[in-house]
């Protein structure tokens, strides 16, 4: 197993009682952004489509967040950056 393989998050649905980690949600969002079909992922992972859409949308917000300063102006933004990802963790 290469070092890149060690960083991958296992695919598939979770066991009963398991929760989606931030890393797993991020990996699923990246798969969606790469063009995988949402209905196929929904079936594969056992996750509702609306939830996958929310993860994808939050990933897009996270991509843009560091480039937006206070009041939506371009610039460096550090305060509040963790809030985007902390909302993923609560789901």
N, C-alpha and C positions, 0 to 999 in steps of 0.2 A: 504494500500500500504506500503510495507516494504521500508527501506532505500535503499536496493539494487535496487528495482524497480524504485526509483526516479532517479537513475543514468543512467538508460537505455535511449537510444535515440529512439524516435518513429520510427517504420518501415514504409515502404511505400514510394510512390513517393511524390515529393514536389508539393505544389500548384504553379500555375503560378506566376512567379516573385520571388519565393523563391530561396535561394542559399543553397548549401550543406555546412554545417558547418564542421569544423575540427572533431568535436565529431561524427557526422553522418558518415563521410568518414572513420574514424577510426573503427567504429562499423561494417561497411560494409566490410572493409579489414579483420577484425577479423573473420567475418562470412566466408569469403573465405578461410582464413587460417585454419578454423575448418573443412573445407571440403565441404561446401555447393557448389552446382553446379553453375557455373558462368552464364550459360544461364538462369537458373531459377531466380537467383537474378536480372539479367538484365531485365527480363520481369516484375518481381515484383516491382522493383524500377523505371523502365522507364529510365534506364541509359545504354548507349552503352557498349558493352563488352570491347572494347579497353580502355574505361575510368576505368572500374572496374579493369582491369588488371594493369593499371598504379597505381591505389590506392594500390592494393595488393603489387606490386613491391616496391613502396615507403615505405610501412609498413615494408617490409623485410629489406630494406636499413636502416630504422630507428631502427630496432632491432639490427643490427650489428654496427651502428655508434658509440654508446658509448664505444664499446670494441676496437675501432681502434684509435690509437694515430696519431700523425703527420707522414706523409709519409707511412701510412698503417701499422705502427707498433702497436702491442698491448699496451695499456696504457690508461691513463685517458684523455678523450677528452671533452672539454667544449666549445671551440670556434667553431662556425659554427653549433652547434647542432640545433639551432632554424631554420636554413635555410631549413632543410629537411621538417619540418612541415609548414614553411611559403610558400613553393611551393604548398602544398596541398590547402592552403587557397586561392590561386590565381585562382584555377580552377573553 
